[in-house]
Amino acid sequence: MKSIKRIYIGFPLILIFLLIGCSKGIFLEDEIVKILESSEGKEYERVIDYDIKDDYIVVIYKSKKNEQLNIGFIKVNDGNWEIGIGGPELNGGDSFISDPLNVNVMVPNESGIKHVKVFGEYARQVKYSNEINYWISYTNKSPISLDVEYIQ
């Protein structure tokens, strides 16, 4: 009898926690935007994508001032903006970052690229718009251009 009461009480509590947890993505993106706005000021344009890796949130965003993707790192532990650095130009280029994480962002110079491999592993494609289309991967070491394969 006691276990049935626990189920009746426990299940709604678990459901509430799941619903709150699902809505945190919206809150997280709002926090990312606030950090970018305070860091980049009026030059920040929009968040393209973000990933949670280790203790960091890796943010790909665009500024109004340049025609390239920017890569920023927000440390999850403190919520402080750790580092913000430029990325590849939107008309083509690669960016291999090794500090604080190995993040590889590739914007192919050629059209018709269907896949990108880094160290033989497929990178994840992010197609935000006709203007913004890139591949991203996280590796254990920083690649060189020969470690990246563009597949048509």
TIRO-2110 file (N, C-alpha, C; in Angstrom, 1 decimal):
// TIRO-2110
0.8, -1.2, 0.0, N, 1, A
0.0, 0.0, 0.0, CA, 1, A
0.9, 1.3, 0.0, C, 1, A
1.9, 1.2, 0.8, N, 2, A
2.8, 2.4, 0.9, CA, 2, A
3.5, 2.6, -0.4, C, 2, A
3.9, 1.5, -1.1, N, 3, A
4.6, 1.7, -2.4, CA, 3, A
3.6, 2.3, -3.5, C, 3, A
2.4, 2.0, -3.4, N, 4, A
1.4, 2.6, -4.4, CA, 4, A
1.3, 4.1, -4.1, C, 4, A
1.2, 4.5, -2.8, N, 5, A
1.2, 5.9, -2.5, CA, 5, A
2.4, 6.7, -3.0, C, 5, A
3.6, 6.0, -2.8, N, 6, A
4.8, 6.6, -3.3, CA, 6, A
4.8, 6.8, -4.8, C, 6, A
4.2, 5.9, -5.5, N, 7, A
4.1, 6.0, -7.0, CA, 7, A
3.2, 7.2, -7.3, C, 7, A
2.1, 7.3, -6.6, N, 8, A
1.1, 8.4, -6.9, CA, 8, A
1.8, 9.7, -6.6, C, 8, A
2.6, 9.8, -5.6, N, 9, A
3.3, 11.1, -5.3, CA, 9, A
4.5, 11.2, -6.1, C, 9, A
5.3, 10.2, -6.3, N, 10, A
6.6, 10.3, -7.0, CA, 10, A
6.4, 10.6, -8.5, C, 10, A
5.4, 9.9, -9.2, N, 11, A
5.3, 10.1, -10.6, CA, 11, A
5.0, 11.6, -11.0, C, 11, A
4.1, 12.3, -10.3, N, 12, A
3.8, 13.7, -10.7, CA, 12, A
5.1, 14.5, -10.4, C, 12, A
5.8, 14.2, -9.4, N, 13, A
7.0, 15.0, -9.1, CA, 13, A
8.1, 14.8, -10.2, C, 13, A
8.3, 13.6, -10.6, N, 14, A
9.2, 13.3, -11.7, CA, 14, A
8.8, 14.0, -13.0, C, 14, A
7.5, 13.9, -13.3, N, 15, A
6.9, 14.6, -14.5, CA, 15, A
7.2, 16.1, -14.4, C, 15, A
7.0, 16.7, -13.2, N, 16, A
7.3, 18.2, -13.1, CA, 16, A
8.7, 18.5, -13.3, C, 16, A
9.6, 17.7, -12.8, N, 17, A
11.1, 17.9, -12.9, CA, 17, A
11.5, 17.7, -14.4, C, 17, A
10.9, 16.8, -15.1, N, 18, A
11.2, 16.6, -16.5, CA, 18, A
10.7, 17.8, -17.3, C, 18, A
9.5, 18.3, -17.0, N, 19, A
9.0, 19.4, -17.8, CA, 19, A
9.9, 20.7, -17.5, C, 19, A
10.3, 20.9, -16.3, N, 20, A
11.2, 22.0, -16.0, CA, 20, A
12.5, 21.8, -16.7, C, 20, A
13.0, 20.6, -16.7, N, 21, A
14.3, 20.3, -17.3, CA, 21, A
14.2, 20.6, -18.8, C, 21, A
13.1, 20.3, -19.5, N, 22, A
13.0, 20.5, -20.9, CA, 22, A
12.9, 22.0, -21.2, C, 22, A
12.4, 22.8, -20.3, N, 23, A
12.3, 24.2, -20.6, CA, 23, A
13.6, 24.9, -20.3, C, 23, A
14.6, 24.3, -19.7, N, 24, A
15.8, 24.9, -19.4, CA, 24, A
16.6, 25.3, -20.7, C, 24, A
16.4, 24.6, -21.8, N, 25, A
17.1, 24.9, -23.0, CA, 25, A
16.7, 26.3, -23.5, C, 25, A
15.5, 26.7, -23.3, N, 26, A
15.1, 28.1, -23.6, CA, 26, A
15.8, 29.0, -22.7, C, 26, A
15.9, 28.7, -21.4, N, 27, A
16.5, 29.6, -20.4, CA, 27, A
18.0, 29.7, -20.7, C, 27, A
18.6, 28.6, -21.1, N, 28, A
20.1, 28.5, -21.4, CA, 28, A
20.4, 29.4, -22.6, C, 28, A
19.6, 29.3, -23.7, N, 29, A
19.8, 30.2, -24.8, CA, 29, A
19.6, 31.6, -24.5, C, 29, A
18.7, 32.0, -23.7, N, 30, A
18.5, 33.4, -23.2, CA, 30, A
19.8, 33.8, -22.5, C, 30, A
20.3, 33.0, -21.6, N, 31, A
21.5, 33.3, -20.9, CA, 31, A
22.7, 33.5, -21.8, C, 31, A
22.8, 32.7, -22.8, N, 32, A
23.9, 32.8, -23.8, CA, 32, A
23.8, 34.1, -24.5, C, 32, A
22.6, 34.5, -24.9, N, 33, A
22.4, 35.8, -25.6, CA, 33, A
22.8, 36.9, -24.7, C, 33, A
22.4, 36.9, -23.4, N, 34, A
22.8, 37.9, -22.5, CA, 34, A
24.3, 38.1, -22.4, C, 34, A
25.0, 37.0, -22.3, N, 35, A
26.4, 37.0, -22.2, CA, 35, A
27.0, 37.6, -23.5, C, 35, A
26.6, 37.1, -24.6, N, 36, A
27.1, 37.7, -25.9, CA, 36, A
26.8, 39.2, -26.0, C, 36, A
25.6, 39.6, -25.6, N, 37, A
25.3, 41.0, -25.7, CA, 37, A
26.1, 41.8, -24.8, C, 37, A
26.4, 41.3, -23.6, N, 38, A
27.3, 42.1, -22.7, CA, 38, A
28.7, 42.1, -23.2, C, 38, A
29.2, 41.0, -23.8, N, 39, A
30.6, 40.9, -24.2, CA, 39, A
30.8, 41.6, -25.6, C, 39, A
29.9, 41.4, -26.5, N, 40, A
30.1, 41.9, -27.9, CA, 40, A
29.4, 43.3, -28.0, C, 40, A
28.6, 43.7, -27.1, N, 41, A
27.9, 44.9, -27.2, CA, 41, A
26.9, 45.0, -28.3, C, 41, A
26.9, 46.1, -29.0, N, 42, A
26.0, 46.2, -30.1, CA, 42, A
26.4, 45.4, -31.4, C, 42, A
27.6, 44.9, -31.4, N, 43, A
28.1, 44.1, -32.5, CA, 43, A
27.5, 42.7, -32.7, C, 43, A
27.0, 42.2, -31.6, N, 44, A
26.5, 40.8, -31.6, CA, 44, A
25.2, 40.8, -32.5, C, 44, A
25.1, 39.8, -33.4, N, 45, A
23.9, 39.7, -34.2, CA, 45, A
23.0, 38.5, -33.8, C, 45, A
23.6, 37.3, -33.8, N, 46, A
22.7, 36.1, -33.4, CA, 46, A
23.5, 34.9, -33.1, C, 46, A
22.9, 34.0, -32.3, N, 47, A
23.4, 32.7, -32.0, CA, 47, A
23.1, 31.8, -33.1, C, 47, A
24.0, 31.1, -33.6, N, 48, A
23.8, 30.1, -34.7, CA, 48, A
23.6, 28.7, -34.1, C, 48, A
24.4, 28.3, -33.1, N, 49, A
24.4, 27.0, -32.6, CA, 49, A
25.2, 27.0, -31.3, C, 49, A
24.9, 26.0, -30.4, N, 50, A
25.7, 25.8, -29.2, CA, 50, A
25.7, 24.4, -28.8, C, 50, A
26.8, 23.9, -28.2, N, 51, A
27.0, 22.6, -27.7, CA, 51, A
27.5, 22.7, -26.3, C, 51, A
27.2, 21.7, -25.5, N, 52, A
27.8, 21.6, -24.1, CA, 52, A
28.8, 20.5, -24.2, C, 52, A
30.1, 20.9, -24.0, N, 53, A
31.2, 19.9, -24.0, CA, 53, A
32.0, 20.1, -22.7, C, 53, A
32.2, 19.1, -22.0, N, 54, A
33.0, 19.1, -20.8, CA, 54, A
32.4, 20.2, -19.9, C, 54, A
33.2, 21.1, -19.4, N, 55, A
32.8, 22.2, -18.5, CA, 55, A
32.4, 23.5, -19.3, C, 55, A
32.3, 23.4, -20.6, N, 56, A
32.1, 24.6, -21.4, CA, 56, A
30.8, 24.5, -22.2, C, 56, A
30.2, 25.6, -22.6, N, 57, A
29.2, 25.8, -23.6, CA, 57, A
30.0, 26.4, -24.8, C, 57, A
30.0, 25.7, -25.9, N, 58, A
30.7, 26.2, -27.1, CA, 58, A
29.6, 26.9, -27.9, C, 58, A
29.8, 28.2, -28.2, N, 59, A
28.8, 28.9, -28.9, CA, 59, A
29.3, 29.4, -30.2, C, 59, A
28.6, 29.1, -31.3, N, 60, A
28.9, 29.6, -32.6, CA, 60, A
27.9, 30.8, -32.8, C, 60, A
28.4, 32.0, -33.1, N, 61, A
27.6, 33.1, -33.2, CA, 61, A
28.1, 34.0, -34.3, C, 61, A
27.3, 35.0, -34.8, N, 62, A
27.7, 35.9, -35.8, CA, 62, A
27.6, 37.3, -35.2, C, 62, A
28.6, 38.1, -35.6, N, 63, A
28.7, 39.5, -35.2, CA, 63, A
28.3, 40.3, -36.4, C, 63, A
27.8, 41.5, -36.2, N, 64, A
27.5, 42.4, -37.3, CA, 64, A
28.7, 42.9, -38.0, C, 64, A
29.8, 43.0, -37.2, N, 65, A
31.0, 43.7, -37.8, CA, 65, A
31.8, 42.9, -38.7, C, 65, A
31.6, 41.6, -38.8, N, 66, A
32.5, 40.8, -39.8, CA, 66, A
31.7, 39.7, -40.4, C, 66, A
32.2, 39.2, -41.5, N, 67, A
31.6, 38.2, -42.3, CA, 67, A
32.2, 36.8, -41.9, C, 67, A
32.3, 36.5, -40.7, N, 68, A
32.8, 35.2, -40.3, CA, 68, A
32.0, 34.8, -39.1, C, 68, A
32.1, 33.5, -38.8, N, 69, A
31.5, 32.9, -37.6, CA, 69, A
32.5, 33.1, -36.5, C, 69, A
31.9, 33.3, -35.3, N, 70, A
32.7, 33.5, -34.1, CA, 70, A
32.5, 32.4, -33.2, C, 70, A
33.5, 31.9, -32.5, N, 71, A
33.4, 30.8, -31.6, CA, 71, A
33.7, 31.3, -30.2, C, 71, A
32.8, 31.1, -29.3, N, 72, A
33.0, 31.6, -27.9, CA, 72, A
32.8, 30.4, -27.0, C, 72, A
33.5, 30.5, -25.8, N, 73, A
33.4, 29.5, -24.8, CA, 73, A
32.9, 30.1, -23.5, C, 73, A
31.8, 29.5, -23.0, N, 74, A
31.3, 30.0, -21.7, CA, 74, A
31.5, 28.8, -20.7, C, 74, A
32.2, 29.2, -19.6, N, 75, A
32.5, 28.1, -18.7, CA, 75, A
31.2, 27.8, -17.9, C, 75, A
30.8, 26.6, -17.9, N, 76, A
29.6, 26.2, -17.2, CA, 76, A
29.7, 26.4, -15.7, C, 76, A
30.8, 26.1, -15.1, N, 77, A
31.0, 26.1, -13.7, CA, 77, A
30.6, 27.5, -13.1, C, 77, A
31.2, 28.6, -13.7, N, 78, A
31.0, 29.9, -13.1, CA, 78, A
30.0, 30.7, -13.9, C, 78, A
29.7, 30.3, -15.1, N, 79, A
28.8, 31.1, -15.9, CA, 79, A
29.5, 32.4, -16.5, C, 79, A
30.8, 32.4, -16.4, N, 80, A
31.5, 33.6, -16.9, CA, 80, A
32.0, 33.3, -18.3, C, 80, A
32.1, 34.4, -19.0, N, 81, A
32.6, 34.3, -20.4, CA, 81, A
34.0, 34.1, -20.3, C, 81, A
34.5, 32.9, -20.8, N, 82, A
35.9, 32.5, -20.7, CA, 82, A
36.7, 33.1, -21.8, C, 82, A
36.4, 32.9, -23.1, N, 83, A
37.2, 33.4, -24.2, CA, 83, A
36.3, 33.5, -25.4, C, 83, A
36.5, 34.5, -26.2, N, 84, A
35.8, 34.6, -27.5, CA, 84, A
36.8, 34.8, -28.6, C, 84, A
36.8, 34.0, -29.6, N, 85, A
37.8, 34.2, -30.7, CA, 85, A
37.1, 34.1, -32.0, C, 85, A
37.7, 34.6, -33.1, N, 86, A
37.1, 34.5, -34.4, CA, 86, A
37.1, 33.1, -34.9, C, 86, A
36.3, 32.9, -36.0, N, 87, A
36.2, 31.6, -36.6, CA, 87, A
36.4, 31.7, -38.1, C, 87, A
36.0, 30.8, -38.8, N, 88, A
36.2, 30.8, -40.3, CA, 88, A
35.3, 31.9, -41.0, C, 88, A
35.8, 32.4, -42.1, N, 89, A
35.0, 33.3, -42.9, CA, 89, A
33.8, 32.6, -43.5, C, 89, A
32.7, 33.3, -43.7, N, 90, A
31.5, 32.6, -44.2, CA, 90, A
31.7, 32.2, -45.7, C, 90, A
32.6, 32.8, -46.4, N, 91, A
32.8, 32.4, -47.8, CA, 91, A
33.8, 31.3, -47.9, C, 91, A
34.2, 30.7, -46.8, N, 92, A
35.1, 29.5, -46.9, CA, 92, A
36.3, 29.7, -46.0, C, 92, A
36.6, 28.6, -45.3, N, 93, A
37.8, 28.5, -44.5, CA, 93, A
37.6, 27.5, -43.4, C, 93, A
38.7, 27.3, -42.7, N, 94, A
38.7, 26.3, -41.6, CA, 94, A
39.2, 27.0, -40.3, C, 94, A
38.7, 26.6, -39.2, N, 95, A
39.2, 27.1, -37.9, CA, 95, A
39.4, 26.0, -37.0, C, 95, A
40.6, 25.8, -36.6, N, 96, A
40.9, 24.7, -35.7, CA, 96, A
41.4, 25.3, -34.3, C, 96, A
40.6, 25.1, -33.3, N, 97, A
40.9, 25.8, -32.0, CA, 97, A
41.3, 24.7, -31.1, C, 97, A
42.3, 24.9, -30.3, N, 98, A
42.8, 23.9, -29.4, CA, 98, A
42.7, 24.3, -27.9, C, 98, A
42.3, 25.5, -27.6, N, 99, A
42.3, 26.0, -26.3, CA, 99, A
41.0, 26.7, -26.0, C, 99, A
40.1, 26.4, -25.1, N, 100, A
40.3, 25.3, -24.1, CA, 100, A
39.9, 24.0, -24.6, C, 100, A
39.2, 23.8, -25.7, N, 101, A
38.8, 22.5, -26.3, CA, 101, A
39.3, 22.5, -27.7, C, 101, A
39.3, 21.2, -28.3, N, 102, A
39.6, 21.1, -29.7, CA, 102, A
38.3, 21.1, -30.4, C, 102, A
38.1, 22.3, -31.0, N, 103, A
36.9, 22.6, -31.8, CA, 103, A
37.3, 22.8, -33.2, C, 103, A
36.7, 22.2, -34.2, N, 104, A
37.0, 22.3, -35.6, CA, 104, A
35.8, 22.7, -36.3, C, 104, A
35.8, 23.9, -37.0, N, 105, A
34.7, 24.4, -37.7, CA, 105, A
35.2, 24.6, -39.2, C, 105, A
34.5, 24.0, -40.1, N, 106, A
34.9, 24.1, -41.5, CA, 106, A
33.8, 24.7, -42.4, C, 106, A
34.1, 25.7, -43.1, N, 107, A
33.2, 26.3, -44.1, CA, 107, A
33.9, 26.0, -45.5, C, 107, A
33.4, 25.1, -46.2, N, 108, A
34.0, 24.7, -47.5, CA, 108, A
34.1, 25.9, -48.5, C, 108, A
35.2, 26.0, -49.2, N, 109, A
35.3, 27.0, -50.3, CA, 109, A
34.5, 26.6, -51.5, C, 109, A
34.3, 25.3, -51.7, N, 110, A
33.6, 24.7, -52.8, CA, 110, A
32.1, 24.5, -52.5, C, 110, A
31.3, 24.6, -53.5, N, 111, A
29.9, 24.2, -53.3, CA, 111, A
29.7, 22.7, -53.5, C, 111, A
28.6, 22.2, -53.1, N, 112, A
28.3, 20.8, -53.4, CA, 112, A
28.9, 19.8, -52.4, C, 112, A
29.5, 20.3, -51.3, N, 113, A
30.0, 19.4, -50.3, CA, 113, A
28.9, 18.8, -49.5, C, 113, A
28.9, 17.5, -49.4, N, 114, A
27.9, 16.7, -48.7, CA, 114, A
28.3, 16.3, -47.3, C, 114, A
29.6, 16.0, -47.1, N, 115, A
30.1, 15.5, -45.8, CA, 115, A
31.5, 16.1, -45.6, C, 115, A
31.9, 16.2, -44.4, N, 116, A
33.2, 16.5, -44.0, CA, 116, A
33.7, 15.5, -43.0, C, 116, A
34.9, 15.0, -43.1, N, 117, A
35.5, 14.1, -42.1, CA, 117, A
36.7, 14.8, -41.5, C, 117, A
36.8, 14.6, -40.2, N, 118, A
38.0, 15.1, -39.5, CA, 118, A
38.6, 13.8, -38.8, C, 118, A
39.9, 13.5, -39.1, N, 119, A
40.5, 12.3, -38.6, CA, 119, A
39.6, 11.0, -38.9, C, 119, A
39.0, 11.1, -40.1, N, 120, A
38.2, 9.9, -40.5, CA, 120, A
36.8, 9.8, -39.9, C, 120, A
36.5, 10.7, -39.1, N, 121, A
35.1, 10.8, -38.4, CA, 121, A
34.3, 11.9, -39.1, C, 121, A
33.0, 11.6, -39.3, N, 122, A
32.1, 12.6, -39.8, CA, 122, A
31.9, 13.8, -38.9, C, 122, A
32.0, 15.0, -39.4, N, 123, A
31.6, 16.2, -38.7, CA, 123, A
30.1, 16.4, -38.8, C, 123, A
29.6, 17.1, -37.8, N, 124, A
28.2, 17.4, -37.8, CA, 124, A
27.9, 18.7, -38.7, C, 124, A
27.0, 18.6, -39.6, N, 125, A
26.7, 19.8, -40.4, CA, 125, A
25.6, 20.6, -39.7, C, 125, A
25.9, 21.9, -39.8, N, 126, A
24.9, 22.9, -39.3, CA, 126, A
24.6, 23.8, -40.4, C, 126, A
23.3, 23.7, -40.9, N, 127, A
22.9, 24.6, -42.0, CA, 127, A
21.8, 25.6, -41.4, C, 127, A
22.3, 26.8, -41.1, N, 128, A
21.5, 27.8, -40.5, CA, 128, A
20.6, 28.5, -41.5, C, 128, A
21.3, 28.8, -42.6, N, 129, A
20.6, 29.5, -43.7, CA, 129, A
21.4, 29.3, -45.0, C, 129, A
21.0, 29.9, -46.1, N, 130, A
21.8, 29.8, -47.3, CA, 130, A
23.1, 30.4, -47.1, C, 130, A
23.2, 31.4, -46.3, N, 131, A
24.5, 32.1, -46.0, CA, 131, A
25.4, 31.4, -45.1, C, 131, A
24.8, 30.7, -44.1, N, 132, A
25.6, 30.0, -43.0, CA, 132, A
25.4, 28.5, -43.1, C, 132, A
26.4, 27.8, -43.5, N, 133, A
26.4, 26.4, -43.6, CA, 133, A
27.8, 25.9, -43.3, C, 133, A
28.0, 25.2, -42.2, N, 134, A
29.3, 24.7, -41.8, CA, 134, A
29.3, 23.3, -41.2, C, 134, A
30.4, 22.8, -41.0, N, 135, A
30.5, 21.5, -40.3, CA, 135, A
31.4, 21.7, -39.0, C, 135, A
31.0, 21.0, -38.0, N, 136, A
31.7, 21.2, -36.7, CA, 136, A
32.1, 19.8, -36.1, C, 136, A
33.2, 19.7, -35.5, N, 137, A
33.6, 18.4, -34.9, CA, 137, A
34.4, 18.8, -33.6, C, 137, A
34.5, 17.8, -32.7, N, 138, A
35.3, 17.9, -31.5, CA, 138, A
36.2, 16.8, -31.5, C, 138, A
37.5, 17.0, -31.4, N, 139, A
38.5, 16.0, -31.4, CA, 139, A
39.4, 16.0, -30.2, C, 139, A
40.2, 15.0, -30.1, N, 140, A
41.2, 14.9, -29.0, CA, 140, A
42.4, 15.7, -29.2, C, 140, A
42.7, 16.0, -30.5, N, 141, A
43.9, 16.8, -30.8, CA, 141, A
43.5, 17.7, -32.0, C, 141, A
44.3, 18.7, -32.2, N, 142, A
44.0, 19.7, -33.2, CA, 142, A
44.5, 19.2, -34.6, C, 142, A
43.6, 19.2, -35.6, N, 143, A
44.0, 18.6, -36.9, CA, 143, A
44.8, 19.7, -37.7, C, 143, A
45.4, 19.2, -38.8, N, 144, A
45.9, 20.1, -39.8, CA, 144, A
45.1, 19.9, -41.0, C, 144, A
45.3, 20.7, -42.0, N, 145, A
44.4, 20.7, -43.2, CA, 145, A
44.4, 19.3, -43.8, C, 145, A
45.5, 18.6, -43.8, N, 146, A
45.5, 17.2, -44.4, CA, 146, A
44.6, 16.2, -43.6, C, 146, A
44.2, 16.5, -42.4, N, 147, A
43.4, 15.7, -41.6, CA, 147, A
41.9, 15.9, -41.9, C, 147, A
41.6, 16.9, -42.7, N, 148, A
40.2, 17.2, -43.1, CA, 148, A
39.9, 16.8, -44.5, C, 148, A
38.8, 16.0, -44.7, N, 149, A
38.4, 15.5, -46.0, CA, 149, A
37.0, 16.1, -46.3, C, 149, A
36.9, 16.7, -47.5, N, 150, A
35.7, 17.2, -48.0, CA, 150, A
35.1, 16.2, -49.0, C, 150, A
33.9, 15.8, -48.8, N, 151, A
33.3, 14.8, -49.7, CA, 151, A
32.1, 15.4, -50.4, C, 151, A
32.2, 15.2, -51.8, N, 152, A
31.1, 15.8, -52.6, CA, 152, A
30.0, 14.7, -52.9, C, 152, A
END
